[in-house]
Amino acid sequence: MLGWLSRRLMEPETDRYHYGIILQKWQEDYLILESISKGLSIGRLSFYEGADIKFYRVDCPQGLRKAAPFELTRWGRSRY
């Protein structure tokens, strides 16, 4: 499952990569999970307001789309 998801995230090619998943709407914003060097970071989409970023939708089944963010929390936590 992660291999399939990873291949879908690598397209289209760009000159830089920063991966994140929009988790859910919260208040007037969206909670996001971001990939950082030591695990996952939880943030808000509004942190990037005005930034030069692009979003791509992963073409996958609805069930996988909803499960992926929660499955990432199984291994992505940064340990102290």
RANORKA-V87060 format. One record per residue. N is the residue number from 1. RES is the residue in three letters. PSI is psi in whole degrees, 0 to 359 (none if undefined). Layout:
# RANORKA-V87060
n=N res=RES psi=PSI
n=N res=RES psi=PSI
This chain:
# RANORKA-V87060
n=1 res=MET psi=314
n=2 res=LEU psi=325
n=3 res=GLY psi=316
n=4 res=TRP psi=315
n=5 res=LEU psi=318
n=6 res=SER psi=317
n=7 res=ARG psi=322
n=8 res=ARG psi=329
n=9 res=LEU psi=341
n=10 res=MET psi=1
n=11 res=GLU psi=141
n=12 res=PRO psi=160
n=13 res=GLU psi=142
n=14 res=THR psi=175
n=15 res=ASP psi=352
n=16 res=ARG psi=155
n=17 res=TYR psi=138
n=18 res=HIS psi=116
n=19 res=TYR psi=142
n=20 res=GLY psi=159
n=21 res=ILE psi=131
n=22 res=ILE psi=118
n=23 res=LEU psi=302
n=24 res=GLN psi=160
n=25 res=LYS psi=138
n=26 res=TRP psi=120
n=27 res=GLN psi=235
n=28 res=GLU psi=22
n=29 res=ASP psi=185
n=30 res=TYR psi=137
n=31 res=LEU psi=138
n=32 res=ILE psi=151
n=33 res=LEU psi=126
n=34 res=GLU psi=144
n=35 res=SER psi=123
n=36 res=ILE psi=171
n=37 res=SER psi=331
n=38 res=LYS psi=17
n=39 res=GLY psi=219
n=40 res=LEU psi=147
n=41 res=SER psi=137
n=42 res=ILE psi=132
n=43 res=GLY psi=194
n=44 res=ARG psi=144
n=45 res=LEU psi=328
n=46 res=SER psi=343
n=47 res=PHE psi=334
n=48 res=TYR psi=14
n=49 res=GLU psi=128
n=50 res=GLY psi=356
n=51 res=ALA psi=158
n=52 res=ASP psi=86
n=53 res=ILE psi=157
n=54 res=LYS psi=147
n=55 res=PHE psi=141
n=56 res=TYR psi=138
n=57 res=ARG psi=131
n=58 res=VAL psi=130
n=59 res=ASP psi=92
n=60 res=CYS psi=165
n=61 res=PRO psi=150
n=62 res=GLN psi=318
n=63 res=GLY psi=318
n=64 res=LEU psi=320
n=65 res=ARG psi=320
n=66 res=LYS psi=329
n=67 res=ALA psi=329
n=68 res=ALA psi=311
n=69 res=PRO psi=322
n=70 res=PHE psi=328
n=71 res=GLU psi=327
n=72 res=LEU psi=329
n=73 res=THR psi=347
n=74 res=ARG psi=325
n=75 res=TRP psi=348
n=76 res=GLY psi=0
n=77 res=ARG psi=135
n=78 res=SER psi=123
n=79 res=ARG psi=142
n=80 res=TYR psi=none
